[in-house]
Amino acid sequence: MAPAEDADDLYASCMTALDDERHLEAESLCRRATVLEPNHPSAWNSLGNALTELGRWNDAEAAYRRQIEIDPGEITARTIAEHLY
């Protein structure tokens, strides 16, 4: 039996994929992380980054706004979301 997925492990893999410019893979990994841990602000931020790189502005804005809901003091996500709108 395969081990259960862990949100932090998926997030770490997402970051590696982003660093390697594998944006579709990063999107998938971050989405899985947010399903497992809906209040994982870093996963939402990285999902927004992946979606931005893919040119999916509305989806990216939604991901950044979700991060802001979880962590209202996060200035970076707030700034990015405002520029996307």
C-alpha positions as CSV (number, residue, x, y, z in Angstrom):
1,M,0.0,0.0,0.0
2,A,1.3,3.4,-1.0
3,P,1.9,5.9,1.8
4,A,-0.7,8.7,2.2
5,E,0.2,12.0,0.6
6,D,1.3,14.8,2.9
7,A,0.5,18.4,2.1
8,D,4.0,19.6,3.2
9,D,5.7,17.1,0.9
10,L,3.5,18.0,-2.0
11,Y,4.2,21.7,-1.3
12,A,8.0,21.0,-1.3
13,S,7.6,19.1,-4.6
14,C,5.6,22.0,-6.0
15,M,8.4,24.4,-5.1
16,T,10.9,22.2,-6.9
17,A,8.7,22.1,-10.0
18,L,8.3,25.9,-9.9
19,D,12.1,26.3,-9.6
20,D,12.5,24.0,-12.6
21,E,9.8,26.0,-14.5
22,R,7.5,22.9,-14.7
23,H,4.4,25.0,-14.1
24,L,1.7,22.5,-15.0
25,E,3.3,20.0,-12.6
26,A,3.6,22.7,-10.0
27,E,-0.1,23.5,-10.4
28,S,-1.1,19.9,-9.9
29,L,1.1,19.4,-6.9
30,C,-0.1,22.6,-5.2
31,R,-3.7,21.8,-5.9
32,R,-3.3,18.4,-4.2
33,A,-1.6,20.1,-1.3
34,T,-4.5,22.5,-0.9
35,V,-7.0,19.6,-1.0
36,L,-5.2,17.9,1.8
37,E,-4.6,21.0,3.8
38,P,-7.1,23.8,2.7
39,N,-5.5,26.3,5.1
40,H,-1.9,25.9,3.8
41,P,-1.2,29.5,2.8
42,S,2.2,28.8,1.2
43,A,0.6,26.2,-1.1
44,W,-2.1,28.7,-2.1
45,N,0.6,31.2,-2.9
46,S,2.7,28.8,-4.9
47,L,-0.5,27.7,-6.8
48,G,-1.0,31.4,-7.6
49,N,2.6,31.6,-8.9
50,A,2.2,28.6,-11.1
51,L,-1.1,29.8,-12.5
52,T,0.4,33.2,-13.2
53,E,3.2,31.6,-15.1
54,L,0.6,29.7,-17.1
55,G,-1.2,32.9,-17.9
56,R,-4.4,31.9,-16.0
57,W,-4.9,35.3,-14.3
58,N,-8.3,34.8,-12.8
59,D,-7.4,31.4,-11.3
60,A,-4.1,33.0,-10.0
61,E,-6.0,35.8,-8.4
62,A,-8.4,33.4,-6.7
63,A,-5.5,31.4,-5.3
64,Y,-3.8,34.6,-4.0
65,R,-7.1,35.8,-2.5
66,R,-7.5,32.4,-0.7
67,Q,-4.0,32.8,0.8
68,I,-5.0,36.3,2.0
69,E,-8.1,34.9,3.6
70,I,-6.0,32.4,5.5
71,D,-3.2,34.9,6.3
72,P,-4.5,38.4,6.1
73,G,-1.1,39.9,7.0
74,E,0.6,38.5,3.9
75,I,1.7,41.5,2.0
76,T,3.1,39.8,-1.1
77,A,0.0,37.9,-2.0
78,R,-2.2,41.0,-1.4
79,T,0.1,43.1,-3.7
80,I,0.1,40.5,-6.5
81,A,-3.7,40.0,-6.3
82,E,-4.2,43.7,-6.6
83,H,-2.0,43.9,-9.7
84,L,-3.8,41.0,-11.3
85,Y,-7.2,42.7,-10.8
